[in-house]
Amino acid sequence: MQERDYATVIAVARKIPEPILHEDPKLLMWYDQALTRTGDKP
């Protein structure tokens, strides 16, 4: 089973400048999924 560390995904994504995050569809997807699964807000 694959372990998911959503807190790390969120922490790293928040360090990436927002324009760059929004230019990469996969990064944005992972970030959005982590936020959704943790109930966190951007």
C-alpha positions as CSV (number, residue, x, y, z in Angstrom):
1,M,0.0,0.0,0.0
2,Q,1.3,3.4,-0.9
3,E,1.7,5.9,2.0
4,R,0.4,9.4,1.4
5,D,1.9,12.3,3.1
6,Y,-0.5,15.1,2.3
7,A,1.0,17.5,4.8
8,T,4.4,17.3,3.0
9,V,2.8,17.8,-0.4
10,I,1.0,20.9,0.9
11,A,4.1,22.3,2.6
12,V,6.2,21.9,-0.5
13,A,3.5,23.3,-2.8
14,R,3.2,26.4,-0.6
15,K,6.9,27.1,-1.1
16,I,6.6,27.2,-4.9
17,P,5.7,30.6,-6.4
18,E,2.0,30.5,-7.2
19,P,2.4,31.3,-11.0
20,I,4.8,28.3,-11.3
21,L,2.4,26.0,-9.4
22,H,-0.5,26.9,-11.7
23,E,1.6,26.3,-14.8
24,D,2.3,22.7,-13.9
25,P,-1.0,20.7,-14.1
26,K,0.4,17.7,-12.2
27,L,1.8,19.7,-9.3
28,L,-1.5,21.6,-9.1
29,M,-3.5,18.4,-9.2
30,W,-1.4,16.9,-6.3
31,Y,-1.7,20.1,-4.3
32,D,-5.5,20.3,-4.8
33,Q,-6.0,16.6,-3.9
34,A,-3.9,17.0,-0.8
35,L,-6.0,20.0,0.3
36,T,-9.2,18.2,-0.4
37,R,-8.2,15.1,1.5
38,T,-7.0,16.9,4.5
39,G,-9.8,19.5,4.5
40,D,-7.1,22.2,4.5
41,K,-7.5,25.6,2.7
42,P,-5.1,27.1,0.2
